Amino acid sequence: MPTPMPMPLLKLMPKIKALPDVPRWAAVAAHAVPLVVLPSGLWRLALVAGLPVTQDAGDGPMGLGESVYVVSLSVVSELLALLTLGLVRSWGEVFPRRLPFLGGRRVNPAAATGAALAGVAALCALAAWGVYAAYAGLGPGVPASPAQDALLVACYAPLAAWPPLLAAVAVAYYRRRTRGGGQGRGRGHGRHGRGRDQYGAGRPDASSCV
């Protein structure tokens, strides 16, 4: 019989914010997605800042247009990763009321799942192209020392976990939303026995929209 975890260790574990009927593994996976995307974004920001992540860093700062592109790529990637949290929080089931036109409306589970799986397909296609381009020698290489190469791999390798994590969370989201007559149990029909009005008749909980 496993030994119970000491209470001090339980208190040190971070509290993961999710709806009550979301499986623990799905909540952890959803929160892991922004974390696996973050290192590559930080590497690109370091490149723009002129830090010695490549041997080209000593040649001067990047041009304005290229810098804007690289920074925008990092920001957009992280924002897309953060959208995964909607699959385990209330704003992925009912649009927040502050949104124009859509505020307060129920999110269609099939549409949300389809968008997530389309993102998975796009990520897999980009990864396949990146691997092919690397082996085929397409595009300019990144001159780097062995240490810089190791840093690049360490920052970009976690991205391999993005597609499977997103796919798993999306499937769990769809199954949770469509069981029980298609109404979705995320509104409060969870295993904790809370009623449908847990979030105010479909209104998202303000604390879970963060």
N, C-alpha and C positions, 0 to 999 in steps of 0.2 A: 504494500500500500504506500503510495507516494507521501512524502512528508509535506504537510502544509507549508506554504511560503510564509515566512515571518512577517508580522504586521509592518515593521519598519520598511521592509523591502516593497510591500504593497503600496505604501504611501509614496515611495520614491518613483513608482511607475507612472508615466504620464497618462493623464486621463484623455481618452480619445473620444471626441465629440461625434456622435452618430445617433440616428433614430433608434428607439428601443428594440425594434424587431430586426435590426441589421445584424447578421452574424459577426462575431468578433473578428474573424479572419478577414471578412470583407472590409470592415472598418479600418483594420490595420493596413490592408493592401491599398485602399484608397488614399490613406494618409502617406503611404510610402511613395506614391507616384511623384508628387512634387519634390520629394527628397532625392529621388534617383535622377531627376532632370536638373536639379540645382548645380551639381559640380560642373557640368559642361557649360552652363551659362556663366558661371563664375570664371571659367577658363577663358571664355570669349571676352568677358569684360576685362580680364587681366591683359589680354592681347591688345585691346583698344587702349588701355591705360599705359601701354608701353612697358609692362613688366617683362622680365626675361623668361617668358614661357617658350619662345622660339629664338633661333639665332638671328632672326630678322629684327629683333627688338632694338638693336643698336643702330638701325638704319634710319631712325626717326619715327615720329608718330604716323599713324594711318591717315589717309585722306578723309575729309569730312563725310563724303558720300559713303565710303566703305565703313567708316566708324558708325554712322547712323544705321546702316544695314545690319551690322554685327550686333549692335546693342538692341535693335528692334527684334532681331531673331531670338536673342536671349529672353527678352521680356515676353514676347508672344509665346515662346515655348513654355515658359513657366506659367503663364496665364492659362494656357490650354491644359497643362498638368493639373492646375488647381481646380479646373472644371470637374475632375474626377470626384472631388469631394461632394458634388451635387448628387452623386449616385448613392450616398449614404446619409445625406442630410435632408432637411425638409424642403429647402429651396430647389431640390431636384424633383420634388413631387408637386409643389405648388409654387408658381412664380412669385417672387417677392413683390409686394404691393407697390414698391417704389418704381418698378419697371413700367414704362408707358405701354399702353395697349394690352400687354400680357399680364400685368400685375393682378394677383389673386386667382388666376386661371390655373386649372389643373394641368400638369405636364403630362403629355401623352407618353406612356411608358414605351410603346413601340418606337416612337420617333426618337426619344432620348437614347434608347438602346441602339437603334440603327445608327445614330450619329456617332455613338461611342465605338461601335464596331467598324464603322467607316474610318474612324481615326486609327483604329488598330491596323486596318488594311493599309492605310497611307504610311503609317510608321514602318510596317514590314517592308513596303515597297522602297521607302527611303533607305532602310538598312540594307536591303539587297543591292540597291544601286551603289551605296557607299562601299560595300565589300567588293563588288565587281570593279568599281573605279579604282580602288586601291590596288587590286591585283593586276588590273590591266594598265596601270600607270597613267590613267586619264587625269587631266588637270594638273595644276602645279603642286608640287610636293611642299611639305612644311619642313624647312631645314631646322634640325634640332639635334642637340646632344643626346646621349643615351638617357641622361637624367630627365631632360625635357620630353623625350619620347615616353618615358615611364609615367611622367605626370599627365601627358596627353591621354594615354591609355587609361590611367586611373580615373580621369575625369569623365571620359566618354564611355567606358565599359558599363557603368550602371544603367545607361540608356537602354541596354538590351533587355532590362527587366520591365521597361515601360509597356510594350505591347501585351505581354502575358498578364501583367497586373491589371491593366485596363480591361482586357477581355474578361477576366475572371470576375471583376467587380461589376461589369456591365451585365453579364449573365445572371449574377446573383440579384442585381437590381430588377431585372425583368421578371425573374421567377417570383420575387417578393411582391412586386407590384401587381402581377396578373393572377396570383392565386387567390382563392376565396371570392370568385365571381368577378374578377378583374378590377376590383376597387382598390387593390393594393393595401397591404397591412401597414404601410409606413405612416398612415394617418392615425394610428393608435391601436390597431387590432393586433398588437404584438403579444409576445408571450408574457408580458407584464400585466396584461389584462386591462389596459387603459382604454377608455372609450374613444369614439370617433372624434369627439370634440377636444382632444388633447391639445391641438394647435388652434383652437377657436374656429371650428367648422371649416377646416381646410386652410386656415390662415397660418403661414409659416411662423414658427417660433423665432422671435427676434434674435435670441442668443445663438441659434443654429444657423443663422444667415451670415455669420462672420467668416 
